[in-house]
Amino acid sequence: MIMIAEMRQLVTMMKLGEVQSHGAMSVIPIFNPLLGGPEYLILSDAARNKRINICEVSDGGIVSKAKVINEEIHPLLLVEGEEIKGAKQNRIINATVLAESGKVTFIPVTCVEQGRWSSNPQNFDDSESMLPPTMREKVKKMVHSSLHTKGERGTDQWSVWEDVACYHDMYDVSSPTMALQDVYVKEKKSIEEYLKDFHLHPMQTGMIVLFNGKVAGIDYFSQDKAFAESFPKLIRSYALEAMRMKDEKSDDKELDAARDFLKGLEEAKMERYPSEGLGDEWRFEDDKMTGSSLWYQGVCIHLSVLTSRSESVRPRRESFHDIW
């Protein structure tokens, strides 16, 4: 494990904006005055582009893999935790991948729709949703462990299904296929209230999210337009958890908490892994945070860090019934 100067330089360049709040949730914008690096498309671009196809790896399909056919001139960025819907079953992307242009890339995925296995529609589309942060942190840790032991970006599928079922229980959702997307659909009206109070700024490249004054996570992109497209789904994912919390903010020290968090990120010791697509992944995990970043051509394309929170805040249920 090593500390990389590039990460320290990146954190040093980040400028923080003013705190925005809604209930227990606060958002602090991140700006980077030195935007640059390679151009790329993102998942919402792929949904509008006939030259990009995300599909099953074969007619039979494999639960843990999906195929990306990118005939565009730019690579396609697929972000960990993003949900792709359709094909045989909805999946989430296990790790951030920059799928090369003119190539076929196989990406690691996990199912978040337990009760369906049918190709209707045939291909995947952008669901405009992401895993909520506690699930994303858990998947990030699973992937990190899988890389250590197996050299692949795998997860515990049953554990993910159980977490999805917990969200169904929390929000009293009835779904024949146990789809995570159904929770977002049911709570759409409440979630959209958060988007009214969290505003995107010009040239914004990321954000730090806090729950009751404590940092929950950071999401950062090298391109402001990529972050702008991802901003709504990120807000929705954090909001799905914040909705269950009482507003207990007792002071106005969110900026101090954010700066302390970034300082800790500067000192994180990283492990390097070749990506499934272009570039390299830098991953780290300690008792306070779990993070991953994708670097390509000397630029941090995407950074995601989630703080480790007590088990008491994680979704739970009394029992789990297999409906597969």
C-alpha positions as CSV (number, residue, x, y, z in Angstrom):
1,M,0.0,0.0,0.0
2,I,1.2,3.5,-0.8
3,M,0.0,7.1,-0.7
4,I,-0.1,8.6,-4.1
5,A,1.0,12.2,-4.7
6,E,-1.7,12.5,-7.4
7,M,-4.5,12.0,-4.8
8,R,-3.0,14.5,-2.5
9,Q,-2.7,17.0,-5.3
10,L,-6.3,16.4,-6.3
11,V,-7.7,17.0,-2.8
12,T,-5.6,20.1,-2.4
13,M,-7.1,21.6,-5.6
14,M,-10.7,21.0,-4.5
15,K,-12.6,24.1,-3.5
16,L,-15.7,23.8,-1.3
17,G,-18.9,25.8,-1.8
18,E,-21.6,26.9,0.6
19,V,-23.6,24.3,2.6
20,Q,-27.1,23.4,1.3
21,S,-29.5,21.5,3.6
22,H,-32.8,19.6,3.6
23,G,-33.8,17.9,6.8
24,A,-31.0,15.7,8.1
25,M,-29.1,15.9,4.8
26,S,-26.5,18.5,3.8
27,V,-24.6,18.9,0.6
28,I,-21.3,20.8,0.1
29,P,-20.4,21.5,-3.6
30,I,-16.9,20.8,-4.8
31,F,-15.2,22.8,-7.5
32,N,-11.9,22.1,-9.3
33,P,-10.5,25.2,-11.2
34,L,-8.2,22.9,-13.3
35,L,-10.7,20.9,-15.3
36,G,-9.3,18.8,-18.0
37,G,-8.4,15.3,-19.0
38,P,-9.9,13.0,-21.6
39,E,-13.4,13.4,-23.0
40,Y,-15.9,10.6,-22.2
41,L,-19.6,9.8,-22.3
42,I,-21.7,8.6,-19.4
43,L,-24.6,6.3,-18.9
44,S,-27.3,8.9,-19.7
45,D,-25.5,9.6,-23.0
46,A,-25.6,5.9,-23.8
47,A,-29.3,5.8,-23.3
48,R,-29.7,8.3,-26.1
49,N,-27.0,6.8,-28.4
50,K,-27.6,4.0,-30.9
51,R,-23.9,3.5,-31.3
52,I,-23.6,2.3,-27.7
53,N,-25.3,-1.0,-26.6
54,I,-25.3,-2.4,-23.0
55,C,-26.6,-6.0,-23.0
56,E,-26.3,-9.5,-21.6
57,V,-23.1,-11.3,-22.4
58,S,-25.0,-14.0,-24.3
59,D,-28.5,-15.2,-25.1
60,G,-28.3,-17.2,-21.8
61,G,-26.9,-14.3,-19.8
62,I,-24.7,-14.3,-16.7
63,V,-26.0,-12.6,-13.6
64,S,-22.6,-11.2,-12.6
65,K,-21.6,-9.8,-16.1
66,A,-22.9,-7.4,-18.7
67,K,-21.5,-6.5,-22.1
68,V,-20.8,-2.9,-23.4
69,I,-20.4,-2.4,-27.1
70,N,-19.1,1.1,-27.7
71,E,-18.9,2.3,-31.3
72,E,-18.6,6.0,-30.3
73,I,-15.4,8.0,-30.7
74,H,-15.2,8.6,-26.9
75,P,-15.0,6.1,-24.1
76,L,-18.1,5.5,-21.9
77,L,-17.9,6.0,-18.1
78,L,-20.0,3.6,-16.1
79,V,-20.1,4.5,-12.4
80,E,-20.2,2.0,-9.5
81,G,-23.6,1.8,-7.9
82,E,-25.4,3.0,-11.0
83,E,-28.4,0.9,-11.9
84,I,-29.0,-0.4,-15.4
85,K,-32.6,-1.7,-16.1
86,G,-34.0,-4.1,-18.6
87,A,-32.5,-7.1,-20.2
88,K,-33.0,-10.3,-18.1
89,Q,-33.0,-8.4,-14.8
90,N,-32.0,-5.0,-13.4
91,R,-28.3,-4.8,-12.3
92,I,-26.0,-2.4,-10.5
93,I,-22.5,-1.8,-11.7
94,N,-19.9,-3.1,-9.2
95,A,-17.0,-0.8,-10.1
96,T,-16.4,2.3,-12.2
97,V,-15.3,1.4,-15.7
98,L,-14.2,3.5,-18.6
99,A,-15.3,1.4,-21.6
100,E,-13.0,2.0,-24.6
101,S,-14.3,3.3,-27.8
102,G,-14.5,0.8,-30.7
103,K,-14.3,-2.1,-28.3
104,V,-16.4,-4.6,-26.4
105,T,-16.0,-4.4,-22.6
106,F,-17.3,-6.8,-20.0
107,I,-18.4,-5.2,-16.8
108,P,-19.0,-6.6,-13.3
109,V,-22.6,-6.3,-12.2
110,T,-24.9,-7.5,-9.4
111,C,-28.7,-8.1,-9.6
112,V,-31.1,-5.9,-7.8
113,E,-34.3,-7.5,-9.1
114,Q,-34.5,-11.0,-7.7
115,G,-37.7,-12.3,-9.2
116,R,-37.3,-11.8,-12.9
117,W,-35.2,-13.5,-15.6
118,S,-36.6,-12.5,-19.0
119,S,-35.3,-10.5,-21.8
120,N,-37.9,-7.8,-22.1
121,P,-36.6,-5.3,-23.1
122,Q,-33.6,-7.0,-24.7
123,N,-31.0,-4.4,-23.7
124,F,-30.2,-2.4,-20.7
125,D,-31.1,1.3,-20.2
126,D,-30.3,3.9,-17.6
127,S,-32.7,3.6,-14.6
128,E,-31.7,7.1,-13.4
129,S,-31.1,5.5,-9.9
130,M,-28.1,4.4,-7.8
131,L,-27.6,2.2,-4.8
132,P,-28.3,4.1,-1.6
133,P,-25.0,4.9,0.2
134,T,-25.0,2.1,2.9
135,M,-25.5,-0.4,0.2
136,R,-22.9,1.2,-2.0
137,E,-20.4,1.1,0.8
138,K,-21.1,-2.5,1.4
139,V,-20.7,-3.4,-2.3
140,K,-17.5,-1.4,-2.4
141,K,-16.1,-3.5,0.5
142,M,-17.2,-6.7,-1.1
143,V,-15.5,-5.8,-4.4
144,H,-12.3,-4.9,-2.5
145,S,-12.3,-8.2,-0.7
146,S,-13.0,-10.1,-3.9
147,L,-10.1,-8.4,-5.6
148,H,-7.8,-9.5,-2.8
149,T,-9.0,-13.1,-2.7
150,K,-10.0,-13.9,-6.3
151,G,-8.7,-11.1,-8.5
152,E,-12.2,-10.2,-9.6
153,R,-14.8,-7.6,-8.8
154,G,-17.4,-9.8,-7.3
155,T,-20.1,-9.4,-4.6
156,D,-22.2,-11.6,-2.4
157,Q,-25.4,-11.7,-4.5
158,W,-27.6,-13.0,-1.6
159,S,-26.5,-10.3,0.7
160,V,-27.4,-7.6,-1.9
161,W,-30.8,-9.2,-2.4
162,E,-31.4,-9.2,1.3
163,D,-30.5,-5.5,1.6
164,V,-32.9,-4.7,-1.3
165,A,-35.6,-6.6,0.6
166,C,-34.8,-4.5,3.7
167,Y,-35.6,-1.3,1.7
168,H,-38.8,-2.9,0.5
169,D,-39.7,-3.5,4.2
170,M,-38.7,0.0,5.3
171,Y,-40.8,1.7,2.7
172,D,-43.7,-0.9,2.6
173,V,-43.2,-1.7,-1.0
174,S,-44.9,-4.6,-2.7
175,S,-43.1,-5.8,-5.8
176,P,-43.5,-9.1,-7.6
177,T,-39.8,-9.0,-8.7
178,M,-38.3,-7.4,-5.6
179,A,-36.8,-4.7,-7.7
180,L,-34.9,-1.9,-6.0
181,Q,-36.3,0.5,-8.6
182,D,-39.8,-0.1,-7.2
183,V,-38.7,1.6,-3.9
184,Y,-37.6,4.7,-5.8
185,V,-40.8,4.7,-7.8
186,K,-43.0,4.5,-4.6
187,E,-41.0,7.3,-2.8
188,K,-40.6,9.5,-5.9
189,K,-42.6,12.4,-4.6
190,S,-40.8,12.6,-1.3
191,I,-37.4,12.2,-2.9
192,E,-38.0,14.9,-5.4
193,E,-38.4,17.4,-2.5
194,Y,-34.7,17.0,-1.9
195,L,-33.8,18.0,-5.4
196,K,-35.7,21.3,-4.9
197,D,-33.3,22.3,-2.1
198,F,-30.0,21.0,-3.5
199,H,-28.8,23.1,-6.5
200,L,-26.2,22.4,-9.0
201,H,-23.7,25.2,-9.6
202,P,-21.8,26.0,-12.9
203,M,-18.4,24.3,-13.0
204,Q,-19.3,22.0,-10.1
205,T,-17.4,18.7,-10.3
206,G,-18.5,16.9,-7.1
207,M,-20.1,17.1,-3.7
208,I,-19.7,16.0,-0.1
209,V,-22.8,14.7,1.6
210,L,-23.4,14.8,5.3
211,F,-26.1,13.3,7.5
212,N,-26.7,15.3,10.7
213,G,-23.4,17.0,10.4
214,K,-21.4,13.8,9.8
215,V,-19.8,13.1,6.4
216,A,-21.6,10.2,4.6
217,G,-19.7,10.3,1.3
218,I,-18.0,12.1,-1.5
219,D,-18.6,11.8,-5.3
220,Y,-16.3,13.6,-7.7
221,F,-15.9,13.6,-11.5
222,S,-13.1,15.0,-13.7
223,Q,-15.7,16.7,-16.0
224,D,-18.3,19.1,-14.7
225,K,-20.8,18.0,-17.4
226,A,-20.5,14.4,-16.2
227,F,-21.2,15.4,-12.6
228,A,-24.1,17.6,-13.7
229,E,-25.8,14.6,-15.5
230,S,-25.1,12.3,-12.4
231,F,-26.2,14.9,-9.8
232,P,-29.9,14.0,-9.7
233,K,-29.4,10.3,-9.3
234,L,-26.8,10.9,-6.6
235,I,-29.1,13.2,-4.6
236,R,-31.9,10.6,-4.9
237,S,-29.7,7.8,-3.6
238,Y,-28.6,9.8,-0.5
239,A,-32.1,11.1,0.0
240,L,-33.6,7.6,0.2
241,E,-31.6,7.1,3.4
242,A,-31.9,10.7,4.7
243,M,-35.7,10.4,4.6
244,R,-35.6,7.9,7.4
245,M,-33.6,10.2,9.7
246,K,-34.6,12.8,12.2
247,D,-33.0,16.3,11.7
248,E,-30.5,16.4,14.6
249,K,-28.0,18.9,13.3
250,S,-26.8,20.7,16.5
251,D,-24.2,23.1,15.0
252,D,-23.0,24.7,11.8
253,K,-19.7,22.8,11.5
254,E,-20.4,20.9,8.3
255,L,-17.6,22.7,6.5
256,D,-15.1,21.8,9.2
257,A,-16.2,18.1,9.1
258,A,-15.8,18.2,5.3
259,R,-12.3,19.6,5.5
260,D,-11.3,17.0,8.1
261,F,-12.7,14.3,5.8
262,L,-10.6,15.5,2.8
263,K,-7.5,15.7,5.0
264,G,-8.0,12.1,5.9
265,L,-8.4,11.2,2.2
266,E,-5.0,12.8,1.5
267,E,-3.4,10.4,3.9
268,A,-5.2,7.2,2.7
269,K,-3.0,4.3,1.6
270,M,-4.0,3.0,-1.8
271,E,-3.9,-0.3,-3.6
272,R,-3.6,-0.2,-7.4
273,Y,-5.5,-2.6,-9.7
274,P,-5.8,-2.7,-13.5
275,S,-9.4,-1.6,-14.4
276,E,-11.8,-3.7,-16.4
277,G,-11.6,-0.9,-19.0
278,L,-9.2,1.9,-19.5
279,G,-6.9,3.2,-16.7
280,D,-6.3,1.9,-13.2
281,E,-8.3,1.7,-10.0
282,W,-6.9,3.0,-6.7
283,R,-8.7,1.5,-3.8
284,F,-8.4,2.0,0.0
285,E,-10.3,0.8,3.1
286,D,-9.8,1.6,6.8
287,D,-12.1,1.8,9.9
288,K,-13.4,5.2,8.9
289,M,-13.9,5.1,5.1
290,T,-13.9,3.0,2.0
291,G,-12.9,4.5,-1.3
292,S,-12.2,3.9,-5.0
293,S,-11.0,6.1,-7.8
294,L,-10.4,5.5,-11.5
295,W,-7.4,7.2,-13.0
296,Y,-6.6,7.5,-16.8
297,Q,-4.0,9.5,-18.5
298,G,-2.9,11.0,-15.2
299,V,-6.4,12.3,-14.3
300,C,-8.8,11.1,-11.7
301,I,-11.9,10.4,-13.8
302,H,-14.1,9.4,-10.9
303,L,-13.7,9.3,-7.1
304,S,-16.2,7.7,-4.7
305,V,-15.6,7.5,-0.9
306,L,-18.2,6.4,1.6
307,T,-17.7,6.6,5.4
308,S,-18.1,3.5,7.6
309,R,-21.2,3.9,9.8
310,S,-22.4,1.7,12.6
311,E,-24.5,-1.3,11.8
312,S,-27.4,0.4,13.6
313,V,-28.0,2.7,10.6
314,R,-28.0,-0.2,8.1
315,P,-31.3,-1.6,6.8
316,R,-32.4,-4.7,8.6
317,R,-35.3,-7.2,8.5
318,E,-36.4,-10.0,10.8
319,S,-36.2,-12.7,8.1
320,F,-35.5,-13.1,4.4
321,H,-37.6,-15.2,2.2
322,D,-36.3,-16.6,-1.1
323,I,-38.7,-15.8,-3.9
324,W,-36.3,-16.7,-6.8
